[in-house]
Amino acid sequence: MSDIPSILREADVIAVVGLSGRPQRTSHQIAKNLQQAGYRIIPVNPNYDEVLGEPAVASLQDLPDESVDIINVFRAPEHTAGVVRDAIEYAGRTSRTPVIWTQLGVSSPEAESLAKDANLPYIRNRCIAVELAKI
């Protein structure tokens, strides 16, 4: 497994896939926590123009060609492989190597295999907020 504390210390920008604009949703609460910890978030959700004061993009394919350090996934497991495919496209387009971070219960064997084959770090079924609180 990747060195989670180092990943979190070195990251600046986190794309949050599936970020909800509804404050009661876990994705919203965790993204707000990440902002308060000093990270810049990029909401990735086609249903919103903005979340938590940040402009949203519809998909990872719409990410600007800037530095995204972590792609934090809040999608159902059946969608995670598609997210990883989009992350691979982003990595190829930008020459970046973002960490794919799957929240609890959203990983899939196919997604993990795709990330491994593309040499993208993959963190499986870990809550980023819990891990952040440990460092």
N, C-alpha and C positions, 0 to 999 in steps of 0.2 A: 504494500500500500504506500501511497505517496505520503510525504511528511506534511500532515495537515497543518500543524502550527506554522511551518515555514510558508506554506501556500497562503494562509490567511494573513501573515505578517507582510508578505511581499505584494499582495494584491491591492489594486486601487479601484478597478472598475469591475462590477459584477452585473452581467446580463441576467435578469430573472425571468425565465420562461414560464409563462402561466401566471404571472403576477396579477392578482385581482385588485380592482379599485375599491372593493368592499372591505372596510376596516376590520370586520369580524373574521375575515378569512385568514388562515395561517400564513399564506404567501404574503399578504399585506403586512401582517404583524412582523414577520421575519425581515422583510425588505426594509421596513421602517427601522427596525433594530440595526440592520446593516448600515443604513444612512447615519443613524445616531453614533455608530462606531467609527464613522469617517469615510466609509466607502461611497463611491458614486455608483448609483444603480441605473441600469437601463431596463425599463419595463418592456417585456416582449409579450404582447397580447393584442390580437387584432381587434378586440372589442373596446379598446380605450385609445384616446389620443394622448392622455397624460395620466400618470399615477404617481402619487407622492411628490408632486411638483416637477417630475421629470417627464420629458416627451417620450411617448411609447412608440415602439416599432411593431409592425404586424408579425414579423418572424425574424429568425436569425439571419435570413437572407437579406433583410433590410437594415441590418446593423451598419453603422458607418464604419469606414475603414480606419478605425482607431483601435487603441489598445483595450481589448477586453481580456481580463485575466481569468475570470471564472464565469462559466455558464451554469447557473444554478437552476435546476429543473424541478418544476412543480406541475408536472403533467402525469396522467395515468400511465402505467407501465407500457400499455400497448402503443403509446405515442412516443416513448423515449427513444426508440431506434431512429425515428424520423428526425427528432431533435438532434441526435448525434450526427446523422447525415448532413443536416444543415450546418452543424458546427464544423464538420470536416470541410464543407464548401467554404465557410468563413475562414478557416485556417489556411486553406489553399489560396484564397484571394488576398489575404493580408500577411501571409508568412508568420502568423502568430500561432502560439500553441496554448490555447486556453484549456484550463482544467474543466472537465465536465463533472459537475457535482450533482448527484441525484439525491433528492430528499428522501426521507423514510418511505419505503414502499413503492418507489417509482422506478427502480432499476429493472432492467430486463437483461437476460443473457445475450440477446442479439445486440442490444445497445452497447453493452460492455465489450463484446467481441469487435464490433465496428470501431469503437474508440481505440482498442488495443491495436488493431490492424493499421490504424491511421497514426499510431504513436501519440495519441492524445491522452494525457493523464485522466483517470476516471475514478471518482470517489463514489462508492455504492452505498445507498441507503443510510446516509448520515445527515443529521440536521445541522445545517451550517451555524445556526444560532447557538446550539448546544456546544459545538466545537469551538466557536468563538469565545464563549464564556469560560472555556478551560484555559485559554492563554492569557 
